[in-house]
């Protein structure tokens, strides 16, 4: 699912939870949901709530931060927060990342625990909530929406109820990522690549994702850009460089006695470098395979000038299993769990 004008430090498909004591309704709902939607269904509120609030490892947006204290000469101490961006790209090797719950759709009228009580008991404040209501319950739903208890409500007997839910999911999942990304974005303000806040780049990035069917992406550095994956785990590296960084690559090549053709390609901005290996590792710089690290550069104008190249099957220092760690593999696991 792709929503334009949304660019986060990372994004991947997540899981939607449906809760309704009417088993027939859930079965009918499952037949109408998109095939590429990850979801789980529960017939009891208690079981669903236990699943949503289950203990587990901290989500990525929390793991990126670590706290430590520094001691001053006067005996005082100061707590500092460290942001480890390398953890963002390593998340793609986590086969359980798609199990993260972002949206819950729950029926209001359930025995034992109504839908509003259920929503109030969800511990993760970032999870978005949709309430199925009857016509008579609409006033209650409006009050809950105004109080911030739910994010949307849908009349259950509306003939377009399912399509309204599906339309809401993309917006709400993006709202979830916007919420969890806020601390990351604030922490990146001083050192963030400027393309993250360039509207022209956001629009370009949305088109690129649609064209190549990328369902997840992760911000990376050195050089700046993103790792992107399709639903089947095909891996790509988007390198994005500013004019200043392109000049830096040209100086890098000159200082290491790169071939004239390489220097010319960088100077003319026809090519950019994905220098993932150090020249210093070679005894003789002439042995460095400069041409293998060059890729055609495209120019993008916006608030800044960006040069980009999309590289298929790039070398990455991440233990990524392209057989089991992609989104389609997760959807198949969900189907097997539901059938079992």
C-alpha positions, 0 to 999 in steps of 0.5 A: 500500500502506498500513500503519496506525500509520505516518506518515513525513515523506514516502512514495511507492510504490517498486520491488521487485527479484526475482532468480532464475535460473529464468526460468519461475519468474519468469514464473509469479511475475509473473502472481501479483503485484498490478497496482499493484506496481512491480517488476523481475526479473533472471535473473542475480545479477550483473546485479541487483546491478549495477542495485541498486548503480548510481551515481545521485543521492542519495536524498531523505533525504540531499539534505534535509541539507546540511553547512556550517562556521561560523568563530568569532572565535578561529579555530575552526570548527563543522560544522552540519547544515541540514535543508531541508524544502522539498525534501520537497514538491518530490520529487513533481516527480521522475518517477524517485522511484518507481525507488527500490529498497526490497525485494529478493527473491532465491533462495538457490540460484543459480549463481555467487553464492548469495542470502546472498552477494548480500544481503551485497553490497547497498550500501544498508543500508536495503534490506530482503531476502527470501530464497527457500530450499529446505527443506534450506536453512532452517537457513542462512536462520534463521542469516542472519535472526538475523545481520541479513543478511536480513529474512525467508525464505520456503520456495520450494516452499510453495504459499502462497509468493507470497502470503507474499511479497506480504504481506511487501512492505507491511511491509518497504517501511514498514520501509524508510521508517521506517529512512530517516526516522529522521534526519529525525524526529530533526532535526524533534524541536525544530520538528516539527508535533506531529501527527506524533507524535499517535496519533489523527492517525496513525489519521485520516491512514491512514483518509483515505489509504484513503478517497481512494486516496492512494498518496504524501504529503509533509510541508509547512509554512506552513500545516502539513500534507501534499501528497497524490497519487493514483496518477493524479496528482490533487493534494490539500493537507491543511491541519492547524492547532493551536488556537494556529495557528487563533488566529493566523489569526484575529489575522492576519485582524483585523490586515489588516482582513478582512471581519467574516464572514471573522473570524467564520468563523475565530473560530468554527473553522468555516473555516480559511485556506490563505493562500498569497498575501500580503496585502501584495502588494495595495495595498488589503487590501480587494481581497484575496479572503479568501473564496477562501482559506477552507475548511471546517474539521473538528475532530480530537481526540487528544493535541492538538486539530487542525483540518483541511481537504482541498483538491483541486487546490490551487495549488502552487509546484512544477513538477509534470507530472500527465501523466508524474510519477504512479505509474501513468505509472511502472508503464506505463514499467516495462511498456514497458521489460520488453516492450522 
